[in-house]
Amino acid sequence: MSESIQNALAYANRYGLQLAERLGFGIHGIIYVAENKSAGGKTAIKAHREAEPYARESAVYRRLQELSVIEILGFNVPQLIRTDDEFRVIEMTIVTRPFALDFAGAYLGTLPEFSREVWAEWEAARREQFELAWPRVRAVLDALEVLGIYMVDVSPSNISY
C-alpha cells in the first residue's frame, strides 16, 4: 500500500471519516470521497506524495479561503475544510463542473522563471489540448494570476466544464 493511501486512511481515522470511492490520482497524490461518520456529509481528501506540492496547494487553498473565492469566472472552486501537515492531506468540498481545482502545481505570489521559449511551448501545448475552450481557460488563469496564483499544471482534468 502506498504512503499516500496510508496517509489518507490515517487522516480519515483521525477525523472520523470513512473513505469511499476514489475521485482521482496523479503525480501529486490521490483523491478520495470521505464520508463523515457522525455528522454525515461528503468531502474530498487529497493525500499528497511529497511535501512541496502539498505546501503549495495548501497555501493556494488558504489564499482562496482568505479571499472568499468560491468560483472564478463561473468555474467552481473547492472550499478548504482543513489541512493536516503530518499526513500531507487537504480536505475540501466536492465541486461539480465547471470547476478549477488541483493547485499542487500552482505557485503563490511569483511566477516560475522559465525562458520565453519554454512559455511559448507551454502555451502552444495548452492551446492544442483545450482547442476552442482555450480562451475561456486562459481567462481563468488570468483571473487566478490577479489573486497571485500562478497555475502551470493545467489540463482538462483540473479546469473543466
C-alpha positions as CSV (number, residue, x, y, z in Angstrom):
1,M,0.0,0.0,0.0
2,S,1.4,3.4,-1.0
3,E,2.3,6.0,1.6
4,S,-0.4,8.3,0.2
5,I,-3.1,5.7,0.7
6,Q,-1.8,5.0,4.2
7,N,-1.9,8.8,5.0
8,A,-5.4,9.1,3.6
9,L,-6.5,6.2,5.8
10,A,-4.8,7.7,8.9
11,Y,-6.3,11.1,8.2
12,A,-9.8,9.6,7.9
13,N,-9.3,7.7,11.1
14,R,-8.1,10.9,12.9
15,Y,-11.1,12.9,11.8
16,G,-13.9,10.3,12.0
17,L,-14.2,9.9,8.2
18,Q,-14.9,6.8,6.1
19,L,-13.1,6.7,2.7
20,A,-15.4,5.9,-0.2
21,E,-14.7,5.9,-3.9
22,R,-11.5,7.3,-5.4
23,L,-12.1,10.6,-7.3
24,G,-8.7,10.7,-9.0
25,F,-5.0,10.3,-8.8
26,G,-2.0,11.8,-10.4
27,I,1.6,12.7,-10.0
28,H,1.0,14.7,-6.8
29,G,-1.3,12.3,-4.9
30,I,-4.6,10.5,-4.6
31,I,-8.1,11.9,-4.0
32,Y,-11.0,10.2,-2.2
33,V,-14.5,10.9,-1.3
34,A,-14.7,10.9,2.5
35,E,-17.9,10.5,4.4
36,N,-18.3,11.9,7.9
37,K,-19.3,9.0,10.2
38,S,-21.1,11.1,12.8
39,A,-22.3,14.3,11.1
40,G,-23.0,12.9,7.7
41,G,-22.0,14.6,4.5
42,K,-19.2,14.1,2.0
43,T,-16.0,15.9,1.3
44,A,-12.9,15.2,-0.8
45,I,-9.5,14.5,0.7
46,K,-6.3,14.7,-1.3
47,A,-3.3,12.9,0.1
48,H,0.0,14.2,-1.4
49,R,3.0,12.1,-2.1
50,E,5.5,14.9,-1.4
51,A,5.8,17.9,1.0
52,E,6.5,20.6,-1.6
53,P,3.3,20.1,-3.8
54,Y,1.3,19.7,-0.6
55,A,2.7,23.0,0.8
56,R,2.0,24.8,-2.5
57,E,-1.6,23.5,-2.8
58,S,-2.3,24.2,0.9
59,A,-1.1,27.8,0.5
60,V,-3.3,28.3,-2.6
61,Y,-6.4,27.0,-0.9
62,R,-5.7,29.2,2.2
63,R,-5.4,32.2,-0.1
64,L,-8.6,31.3,-1.9
65,Q,-10.3,30.9,1.5
66,E,-9.0,34.3,2.8
67,L,-10.4,36.0,-0.3
68,S,-13.7,34.1,0.0
69,V,-13.3,32.7,-3.6
70,I,-15.9,30.1,-4.4
71,E,-15.8,30.4,-8.1
72,I,-13.7,32.0,-10.8
73,L,-15.5,33.2,-13.9
74,G,-18.2,30.6,-13.4
75,F,-15.8,27.8,-12.6
76,N,-16.5,26.3,-9.1
77,V,-13.5,26.2,-6.7
78,P,-13.4,23.7,-3.9
79,Q,-13.6,25.2,-0.4
80,L,-10.9,24.4,2.1
81,I,-12.1,22.4,5.1
82,R,-8.8,21.6,6.8
83,T,-5.2,20.6,6.2
84,D,-3.1,18.1,8.0
85,D,0.7,18.7,7.7
86,E,1.6,15.3,9.3
87,F,-0.3,13.3,6.7
88,R,0.0,15.9,3.9
89,V,-3.8,15.8,3.4
90,I,-6.1,18.6,2.2
91,E,-9.8,18.2,2.9
92,M,-12.1,20.2,0.7
93,T,-15.6,20.4,-0.6
94,I,-16.6,18.4,-3.7
95,V,-17.5,20.6,-6.7
96,T,-19.3,19.9,-9.9
97,R,-18.4,21.1,-13.4
98,P,-17.5,23.7,-14.4
99,F,-14.5,23.7,-12.0
100,A,-11.0,24.8,-11.4
101,L,-9.0,22.7,-9.0
102,D,-5.8,20.8,-8.3
103,F,-3.4,23.5,-7.3
104,A,-0.4,21.3,-6.3
105,G,1.4,22.5,-9.4
106,A,0.5,26.2,-8.8
107,Y,2.8,28.8,-7.4
108,L,1.7,31.5,-4.9
109,G,3.0,35.1,-5.3
110,T,5.5,34.5,-8.0
111,L,5.6,33.1,-11.5
112,P,8.2,30.4,-12.0
113,E,11.1,31.6,-14.1
114,F,11.1,29.9,-17.4
115,S,12.5,31.2,-20.7
116,R,10.2,32.8,-23.3
117,E,10.7,29.8,-25.5
118,V,9.5,27.5,-22.7
119,W,6.4,29.6,-22.0
120,A,5.7,29.8,-25.7
121,E,5.8,25.9,-25.9
122,W,3.7,25.7,-22.8
123,E,1.0,27.9,-24.2
124,A,1.1,26.2,-27.6
125,A,0.6,22.8,-25.9
126,R,-2.3,24.1,-23.8
127,R,-4.0,25.7,-26.9
128,E,-3.8,22.3,-28.6
129,Q,-5.0,20.5,-25.5
130,F,-8.0,22.8,-24.9
131,E,-8.7,23.7,-28.5
132,L,-11.8,26.0,-28.7
133,A,-12.0,26.2,-24.9
134,W,-8.5,27.8,-24.6
135,P,-9.7,31.4,-24.5
136,R,-12.0,30.6,-21.6
137,V,-9.3,28.6,-19.8
138,R,-6.8,31.4,-20.4
139,A,-9.3,33.9,-18.8
140,V,-9.5,31.6,-15.7
141,L,-5.7,31.5,-15.5
142,D,-5.5,35.3,-15.8
143,A,-8.1,35.7,-13.0
144,L,-6.1,33.4,-10.8
145,E,-3.0,35.5,-11.5
146,V,-4.8,38.6,-10.3
147,L,-5.1,36.7,-7.0
148,G,-1.3,35.9,-7.1
149,I,-1.9,32.3,-8.1
150,Y,0.1,31.0,-11.0
151,M,-1.2,27.7,-12.3
152,V,1.2,25.9,-14.5
153,D,-0.1,22.4,-14.3
154,V,-3.2,23.0,-16.4
155,S,-5.2,20.2,-18.1
156,P,-8.8,19.4,-19.0
157,S,-9.0,17.4,-15.8
158,N,-8.3,20.4,-13.5
159,I,-10.0,23.2,-15.4
160,S,-13.1,21.6,-16.9
161,Y,-16.6,22.3,-17.9
